[in-house]
Amino acid sequence: MASDAVLLVTLGGPRSAEEIRPFLASVTRGRPIPPERIEEVVRHYEAVGGASPILALTVRQAEALAAALARLGTPRPVYVGMRNWHPFLSEVLARMAEDGVTRVVAVVLAAFRSEVGLRRTQEAVAEAASALGSQMPVIEPVAPWAGHPLFAKAVAERVREALGALPEGRRAAARLLFTAHSIPAASGDADVYQADFRQAVDAVCASLGVRDRTLAYQSRSGNPREPWLGPDVGEALMDLAGRGAKEVLVIPIGFVSDHVEVLYDLDHEARGVAERLGMGFSRAKTVGDHPAFIGMLAELVGRVLAAG
């Protein structure tokens, strides 16, 4: 097998109802999360089928990326590793070492740079390194991609798909509401995170030829007294309704697959808020395995391979 390989990294999620609480214990280890908040999230997973589709969705992305790299003449195996659940990064890196991989091109599947996410990924990699010792592959990350034109193209096409599914009157009235996962406002990289968010939205709106848009945050957790980035998506919906909006299209640009933060926090909670406000609600799909998004990943991986 080639000594180079690609690794897609994401948070992970429970694969069955029995795994929900152990998964949440893994995610929240060392963090002061109130038990009632954990039970609330358990109910979120139960409401969307009792498990998360994130592993299956990420495997689809990995398969599409492997095919794209092969078409470009740079075939490489593509692995999937999860930060907080099986297959854990430590497990996958050990398997990669057994397969003879000595250099890993790592793609963290988060569009916007977050210190918290990066630190926890680094901690998971360090845990694997301590176990593997000299067998640990060298890990090289791809470049940031929030403003990449192919990412903007993929999101813009998801928006066009969602608008095209609406009746003409609703389509004309639809206001665009972009969302990203909230992070603590005191985080050392809150400014960078927000700048990435704005850059990505600007690129998508330029592709769509629109200027009017709203940015909001969702899925916050942790201490309710700690300030997080806002406005929350529910607050943004109330503001839009107060300004006369009758229809909203929510675009979860900060997520690259339709997992629980999208399926519950938007499709259940945000939709419920919009309905109570008398607003029509629809949602664009995440980029998933859209060809433009996969093409972008192949391009970013190819740059690292060429540089090495």
C-alpha positions, -999 to +999 in steps of 0.1 A: +000+000+000+011+036-007+029+053+023+006+083+019-030+082+029-059+106+036-078+109+069-112+125+072-117+137+108-150+146+125-166+146+159-185+113+156-218+101+169-237+072+183-245+044+159-274+031+180-297+041+208-275+021+232-245+042+223-261+077+229-252+081+266-217+066+263-210+089+233-222+120+252-201+109+282-171+109+258-179+143+244-184+160+277-156+143+297-139+170+318-165+196+310-191+209+336-222+200+316-254+199+337-270+164+336-303+178+325-286+192+294-272+158+286-306+142+289-320+169+267-295+160+239-304+123+244-340+132+235-327+150+204-310+118+192-342+098+200-363+123+180-342+118+149-342+080+150-321+070+180-287+074+164-265+097+143-260+093+106-226+111+107-204+080+103-223+067+073-223+102+057-186+106+063-178+072+048-197+084+017-176+115+016-144+093+020-155+070-009-162+100-031-129+116-023-110+084-030-127+082-064-119+118-071-082+113-062-080+083-085-095+103-114-068+129-109-041+103-111-032+104-074-050+074-059-047+072-022-067+053+005-090+075+025-098+066+061-124+080+085-116+088+121-138+102+148-127+124+177-152+113+203-165+079+192-158+048+172-138+046+150-117+067+173-088+086+158-064+065+179-079+033+165-077+045+129-042+058+132-031+025+146-047+007+117-031+031+092+003+024+108-004-014+104-013-008+068+021+008+062+010+044+061+038+068+071+023+102+061-013+112+066-030+141+049-056+152+075-089+169+066-109+181+096-144+183+083-152+218+098-154+247+075-145+273+101-114+274+123-120+268+160-094+267+187-115+243+208-120+219+179-084+220+169-072+215+204-094+185+210-083+170+177-046+175+186-053+159+220-068+128+203-038+127+179-013+130+208-031+101+226-026+080+195+011+091+192+018+081+228+005+046+220+022+042+186+056+057+194+079+056+164+052+039+143+031+071+144+026+084+109+034+121+101+003+141+100-001+171+076-033+192+075-048+207+044-052+245+041-082+263+055-111+263+031-139+286+043-136+309+013-127+283-013-147+289-045-157+252-048-171+252-013-191+283-022-202+266-054-215+236-035-234+256-009-248+279-036-261+249-056-277+235-024-294+268-020-307+268-056-320+232-051-339+243-020-353+274-036-363+254-067-384+231-046-405+260-033-437+273-050-430+305-069-446+328-044-427+313-015-395+313-035-397+350-042-404+358-005-376+336+010-351+353+032-317+336+034-305+327+070-271+311+072-261+292+104-230+279+121-223+261+153-219+286+182-187+287+202-179+306+235-175+343+228-144+344+250-127+317+229-093+328+217-103+323+181-139+337+181-128+365+158-112+341+133-143+318+135-166+347+127-144+360+099-144+325+083-182+324+086-186+358+070-161+350+042-179+318+033-213+335+033-200+364+012-187+339-014-219+320-015-240+352-019-217+365-046-223+332-065-260+335-060-260+372-069-278+382-038-270+408-011-297+403+016-287+377+041-288+370+079-261+352+099-269+333+131-255+306+154-270+274+167-265+243+189-248+261+218-240+240+249-222+244+282-228+268+310-259+289+302-244+319+320-213+319+297-217+341+267-216+324+233-216+338+198-250+350+187-276+357+177-291+323+182-311+310+152-343+313+171-336+350+179-327+356+143-360+341+132-379+364+156-360+394+143-368+385+106-405+380+115-405+414+132-392+429+100-420+414+080-404+382+067-430+356+057-406+329+044-371+318+055-346+294+039-321+282+065-286+273+051-264+254+076-232+265+060-211+256+091-219+219+088-208+196+060-233+167+066-269+164+079-263+151+114-281+158+147-274+195+149-291+199+116-318+172+118-330+182+152-318+218+160-329+231+126-355+207+113-373+204+146-365+233+169-360+261+144-388+250+122-411+250+153-401+286+161-408+297+125-442+280+125-451+297+157-442+330+141-463+323+111-433+320+088-428+294+060-396+274+067-373+254+045-337+242+047-309+237+023-290+205+024-255+205+037-227+200+011-223+163+019-208+145-011-217+173-036-192+170-065-179+205-060-172+200-023-155+166-030-135+183-058-123+209-034-112+183-009-093+165-037-076+198-047-065+205-011-052+170-006-034+171-039-016+203-029-002+186+003+008+155-017+026+176-043+044+196-017+056+165+000 
